[in-house]
Amino acid sequence: MLTAKTGTASKIGGLQSGADAYIEKPFSPFHLKAQLQNLLMKRNELREKYASSPLSEIHSTIHNKLDKEFMDKCTELIHHYISDPEFSVNVLAQELGMSRTSLFTKLKGITGMTPNEFIKVTRLKAACNMMVESDYRITAIGFLVGFSSSSYFATCFQKQFGVLPAVFM
C-alpha cells in the first residue's frame, strides 16, 4: 500500500485489510523497489513450497478473497473429476465458464503453474492424502486420482516431490 497517510491507525488498518507492505509518501524509489523485490521473492518461495510439499495446501499461496474463491472452485472441480483420466484443461475451463486463455492467465498469475501443471499437482496431492489416510495400494491410488498408468504416476510423483510413492508411503 502506497499512501500519504502516516498515522499508526492507518498503518494498522492497511495491514489488517490485507496489504503486504505499507509505504508512506514521500517515498524512496529504492525503498519501493527493494520492498517489491522482497514481496515477489517471498511469493515465489511460497509457490515453490506448495508445489514441492506433498501435504501443503494451495491456500498458503493465496492473498485475497477473490483468488481464494476461484482456487477453491478450481480445486473442487478437479476433485470432482479426480478419477477421470480424460479430465482436461478444456473441461475445467468450460466448467468455470472461462476460455482456456483466461484460465491459463488467471492460474499462472495466482499459482505460477499452467492449468495442466495445477491439475497434475492437485491429483498428486490427493494421492498423498490417500496414502496417508487409506489402505489402498500405490497402483490403485494412481488410478483413483486419474493417472492411466502406474509407471507414469510414479514418475510424476517422483519428479514433483523428489521421492517415489513407495518411499513417501
N, C-alpha and C positions, 0 to 999 in steps of 0.2 A: 504494500500500500504506500503510495507516494502522496503526501498531503502537506498542507500548511498548518494543520492542527498539531500543536506541540504539547498539549496538556496530557497529564498522566491518564486521566479518564478516557481521553480519545485514543491513546495508545492501547490501553487495555481493551477498550471496545472494539478497535480494529482487529486486534489479535484474536479476541473471542469470536469475532464474526468470520474467522477463517483465513485472515491474511497470513501469509507465510513470513512476511517481514514488514516492518513499519519504518519508513524513511521520511524524515521531515524536510520540508523546504526551508531555506535553500539547501541543496544537497550537492555533494561532490560527485561528479560523473564517475570517478574512480571507485568511490564507495558503492554507488549503484551497480557498476559493472561487477565488482567483487561479490556483492550480495546476490546478483543474478547468477553468476557462475557457480556460487556455492549452492543455491537452490536447485539449479539444473543438475549438478553433480549428485546431490542427495536424491533427487527424483530418479535418476538413472540407477543409483545404487539400490533403491527400493524395488525398481522394476526387475533388476537382475536377481535380487534376493527372492522375489516372488517366483520368477521362472525357474530358479535352480533349487529351491527348497520344496521338497515333496509335500509337506503338510501346511505350507503357508497359504493364506487366503488373499484373494485379489483386493480386498478392502484396504490392505496396508499400502496400496499404491494410489488410492483414490482420495482426492482432496475436496470435492464438492458434491452437493446433494444430487444434482442432475446427472453427473457422471456415475455416481453410485447407483442411481435408479437404472440407468442404461446398462451398466455392467451386471447388475442383478438380473435384469431381463435376459441379457445375452447368456449368462451362466445358467439361468433357469431353462432356457430353450435347449442349450447344449445337453443339460442333464435329462431333459425330456426325451431327447433323441439319442441318448448316450450309447445305446447298444446297436444303433443303426450305422453300419459302416458306410452307407451311401449318403449320410448327412453331410452337407457341404456348405460352403460359404453362400452359395446361391439360396439354399433353403433358409439359412439363418437370416440373410438379408430380406428375403420375402416375408418371413415370419415377423420381422421387425418393421416391415413397411418401408424399407430403405433400398437404395440402389447399392450394388456391390461397391462402387466407388465411394459412396458416402460411408458405408460400413467400414471400409478399409481405412479411410481418413480418420474416422472417429476412434476406432480401436487402436490404430497406430499412435494417435495422439495421447490416448489415455494409458495404454499399456506398453507401448513401444514394440508391440508384436503385430504381425499381419493377422487377419482373421483365421487363416489356416493354422498358423502357429498357436493362436489363442485356443482354437478348438482342440488341437492336439495336446496342449499343456493342460487344459481343463480335463480332458479324458485321462491323461496320465495322473493327475492329482486325484481324480475319482478312483483310479486304480490303487493308488497309495492308501486312500481311506479304506478301500475294500480289503486290502492286505492287512491293515491294522485291525479292522473291525469284524472280519468274517473268516470263515474256514475254507473258502474257495481255493482251488489250486491256481497257480500263476497263469497257466494256459487259459483256464476258464475266465479269469479276471480280464485278461486281454480281450477275449471275445465279448465279454459283458460290457466293456467300455468302448466297443466299436472298432477294434482292430481286427482285420480279416486274416491276419497271420500272426502266430505266436512269436515267430522269429523277428518280424517287423516290430511287434510290440516291445520285445526285449531290447532291440537295437535303439528304438526311440527312447525308451526308458533310460537306458544307459547314457545316451547322448544328452538327455535333458538333466538327469540328476547325478551322473557320474558313477553310478553303481548299477549292477544288474538287478532285476527284480528279486531274484533269489537271495541276493546279499541283503537287499533292503528288508526283505521279509524276515 
